[in-house]
Amino acid sequence: MSLMMGLNDPRLLQLAQQIYADHFVRDPKLEKEYDERRKKLMYEDILYNISFLMTAVHFSDEKIFTSYARWLYDLLCNLMTDLDRDRIMVQMNDHYQILSDSLDKLPEDLLSKDEKESARLYLQKAIDLTQDAVMNIPLSVDFLENSHGEYRRAYLDALMHSNTREANAVIDRAREQGVPILEIYEGILSVVMHEVGRLWHENKLTIDKEHYCSSVTQTVMSRFYDEIFLQPRQPLTLICCAVGSELHEIGGRMLSDLFEYEGWNTVYLGAAVPEKALLNAILEHKPNLIALSVTMPQHLLECESLVSAVKKQFPEVKIAVGGRAFKMTSRVWEKWPVDYYADTAAELIEWSQHAFRTKEETTADIKSDQG
């Protein structure tokens, strides 16, 4: 039978209908995820998939089907932004497996025994390719740079596959191999979370996946608390928070942890802290430094107002600002009454070591210079 006659054979239409029905039996969650429009498109995609598979088999050319499978996966990831890449991969690979299992229902005059074996091979290749495509996302140019690139890649891979155990194991390996806590926070966790944020912003990750990545990272950070809180104390206090309705709070959490590791007493107020609450916290805890984090640019105006209020009521308290939002400005902080802007926690820690030197340390340095 010719290829064109085969593709128009009513038995293939019957196969497509059976595959469609089998999908909803195999994966009941599809009923909630697919409205009528998606269901219609899904059935059309099944017909397309069968036609591409039959074409590849006819020409004994695996690439015809695997190239199509990769293109289809990327297309669905862009169209179904409410589902994450893992979920779409599961749906696609379920389809390929159902199709593979259904091939025996086709008579020999439509697809010979040898052709069925070739078709199963192509479908398995598509499954493998789609599995790999989950992480085949273009990363930022500098994501893999410097000595911690391998850890960042492995940690991001674990998060993308929702493998919490492996994510923790990656960070355990880094610590066991001598990577300092500051570098784990700044060089691995922070960079990965910035990449996660970028992928979410570009609709390559769903919001639930982004929240999962944040939750796992906060859990990973908590595993260092025994070591962090055993460090010798300094008579210095930091208050840190995310501004206004800002919900991207993990950067502030990291900053507080790292200052604790340096011996500071920290008061982390979290996200969505109103002005009055922050002013009350300053009155209660009498901090040496206030650190305000802003991730989304729409909260910069509120940050400016908060800085002015703090300086007006507590002029002796130093204020530092940071966060991704400031990188999207023309150094707007230079017009504000802040004492320091930091790109990273390491920069702020280094600055604070000089800005809050004790009289004894200063006197010792002077004597050392004179000596």
N, C-alpha and C positions, 0 to 999 in steps of 0.2 A: 504494500500500500504506500502511496506517495506521502510525503511529509504533510503537504497541505490538506490532503484528504483526511489524514490522521488527526490533525488539529481540529478539524470540523466534525469529527466523529461524535455522535451523541453519547457514546460511552464515556468519553472524556468529560463531558458536561455532568454526567451522572457521578463520575468520580469526584469532580470538584464539589458537587453538592454534598457528597458523603464526607469529604475532608472538612468542609465548612461545619457540618453538624458535629463531627468528631472533636473539633477544636473546643466547642463549648462544653462538651462532656468531659474532656481532658482538663480543661481550665475554667472552672465556674466563675472566676473573677472577671472574665471577659464580659459577662452580662452587665456588670457595673461600669466597666471601662469603655464599652463600645455603645454609642448611641446608634440610631437607625442609619445615619449617614456612614458612620465607620463600618457598620456591618455590611453595607452595600459595597463599600470600597474594598473591604476585606475579601468578599467573594470575587470581585473583579481581579484582585491581586492573585488569588489562587489560580484563576484561569491563566493569567499572565505567567505565573511561575511554572505551571504545567507546560505552557507553550515554549518557554525558554528552555526547560529541561528537555523536552522532546527535540527541540532544535539542536541542542548541544549533543544529544545522543545521536541524532541523525548524522551530524558531521564529525562525530567522535572527537569533539573539542570541549574539554572540560572548562576552559577559560570562558566560553560563552556564558555558562551558567554561573560560575563563581564571580565573574566580574559583575554580572547582573545582581547577584545576591549581596555583594558589598554595596553597590549603588543603592539598592532597595533599603538596606539597613540604615544607611546615612539619611536617606530621604525620610523614612519613618521617624527617625530621631528628631529631625527638624520639624516634622509636621505634628507629632504627638508630644508636645513639650510638657504635658502633664504627667508623662510616664518617664522614668529614668532609663538610661541605656541598658542597664541590667534587665529591666522588665521587658523592654522591647526585644532584647536578645532572646529571652526565654520564649516569648511568643513566636518569634521567627523560627527558632530551633525546634519548638514543638511542631510547627507546621512542616518543616522539612522531615522530621521523624515520622509524622503521620502520613505524609506523602510517600515516604520510603516504605512504610508498612503496608500501604495500599496498592503498591505496584502489582502484587500478585493477583489482584482482582482484574487486571487488564488481560484480555485474551492475547494469544501468541501472534495473531495476525495484526495486532495493533502495536505490540512491543514484544520482541522475542526474548527468550531467556537471557541471552548474552546482553541484549540491550538493557534489560532490567538490572543486570549486575552493574553495567556502566552507570545507569541512572542512580543506583544506590551509592556508588562511589562518588559521583558528583554531589549528591545530597550530603554525604558525610563531609566532603570538602567544604561545602557551604556552611555546615554546622560548625566546623573548626574555625573557619574564617570569621563567622559572626561572633563566635566566642572571643576570638582575639580582638575583634573590632571594638569591643566594649571599651578597651583602654587605648585604642588607636585614635586618640584625640590630639590635635595639634597643641603642643604645650608652648608656654612662653619661651622666648629665645634664651633667657638666662636661667630657666628652671633647673637644668641639669649641671650648671656651672659649679665650680669649686669642688672640694673634696667630699662634700655631703650630698652631691647629686644622686649618688646611688641609693642612699637612705631615703631621700625625698621621693624618688621614683617608686621604690618598694612600698613606702608608706601610702602614697597616693594610689598605687595599684590595689593595695589592701582595702582602702576606703571605697574605691570604685566598685569593688566586688563585695562590699558589705561584709568583709572578713575582719571582725573586731579582734579576734584572737591574733591574727597575723599582724594587724596594725600595732598591737601592743608588743609583739615579738620583735618587730623591726626596731622599735625604740629601745627595747631591752638590749638588742645586739649593739646598737650604737653606744649605749652607756657602758656595756661590758667591754667594748673596744676602746674606751677612754675618751669618748666625746664629752666635753664638759656640758653641764646643764645649760649654761648660757647659749652654747652653740646648738644644743638640741632644740631649745625654745626658738632661738632666732634663725638658725640656719636650716632647720628641718620643719618643725611644726608651723612656725609663722609663715614660711615661704609656701608650704603646701596649702595652708588655709587661704592665703592670698590667691593661689591658683584655683582653689575650689570656688572662691568668690567670683573670679573672672569667668570660670566655666558656667556658673549659675547665671551671671549677668548676660552671657552670650547664649542662653537657653540650651546649653549642652548638659546641664544638670537640673533636675527638678528641685523644688524648695525642700521637699522632704529629705532628699539625698544630702543637700547642703546642711540641713539641720542634723542629720545623722553624723556627718563628718565633724561638725562642731562638737557634738555630744561625745563622740569617741575621743576627740583630741582633749577635751576637758578631763575625761577619765584618765587618759594617758598622763596628763600633767599632774593629776592628784597622786599618782604613784611616786612622785618625787618629794611629796610633802614632808615625809619623815626627815629626809636629808636637808631640805630647805629650812625647816623650823628648828633644826639643831645648831644652826650657825650662831656664833657669838653676836649678841645684841649691841646695837648702837643707840644713843639717845636721840633718835631721829624718827619722824613719823611722816608717812605719805598717805594722802587720800587720793584715790583714783576712781574715776567713773566714766561712763559713756554719756554723752551729752543728750539732754532732752529725751525724745522718743527713740533715740538710737538703740537698735537691738543687736548690733554687731559688737558684742561685748568681749569676745575672746581675747582681743588685743590688750584690753585693760586688765584682764585676768592674768595674762602672761607677764605684763609689766609689774603687777603687784607681787607675783611669785618671785620674780627676779630681784626685786628690791628686798623682799624678805630674805632671799639667799645672801644678799649683801649686808644683812643684819638690821635692816630697817624694820620698824613696826608699821604695818600697812593696814589701811582701812579701805577695803574694796567695796564700793557702793553698788556696783553692777550697772545695769542699763536703766534707761527711763527715769533718771534722777531729776526731779524738779529743782528749780533754783533755791527755794526755801529749804528743802531738805539738805542740800549741799551746804548752805550757810549755817544751818543748825549743826551739821556734822563738824564743820570747821570750829565752831564755838565749843563743841564738846571735846574734840580730840586734839585741838591746838596743833595742827600739822606744820611741818617745816616746808612741805611742798605739796602742791595740788597738781595732779596730772589729769588732763581732760583729753579724751579720745573721741575723734569724729571720723566715721567711715563714709557716710553719705553726704555729699555737698549741700543738700538742702538743710542740713542742721548747722551749717557754719554761722548763720545769723544768730541762732540761739546760743551758740558757743561764744560769740563775740559779746553778747549781752551778759552771759554768765561771767566771763572774765572781768568785765567792767564792774559787775556787782561785787565780786569777791575782792577786787582791788580797792574798791571804795570802802567796804566794811572792814577788810583785813589787809591794809597796805603792806604790812611786814611779811606776809606770806608769799612765797615765790610760786609762780604758776608756770607750768610747762604744758604745751599742747603737741599733739601728733595725731597720726592716723591718715588713711588713704585719701580722705577728702582734701587735705591740705596740699597733696601732690597734684591736685587738679586745679590749683590756683596759681596766681602770679605772686607768691610769697605774701599772701594776705595777712599773715600773722605779724608781719613787720609793722603793721599799722595799729596793732593792739598792744595793750600794756602787759605783755607776757614777758617772762624772764628767759624762756628758752623754748625753741622748737626742736624736736628730735624726730629723725626718720625712723630710728630704731630704739629699742630699750637699751641696747649697749651704749648708744650715744648719750642717752639721758643719764645712765648710771655713771659714765665717765665724767660728765659735766657735774653731776651732784657730788662726786668725790672731791672736786675742787671747790664747789660753791658752799659746801657745808663742812669744811674742815674745822676741827676744834682748835681752840687757842693753843692747847698743848702741842698739837701736830704742827701748827704754824710756827710756834716758837722753836720746836725741834728742827724744823727745816731751815729756819734763819740761822740757828747756831751751827748747823751742819755746813751751810754756805760760808759762814764766817770762819769756820775752822779750816 
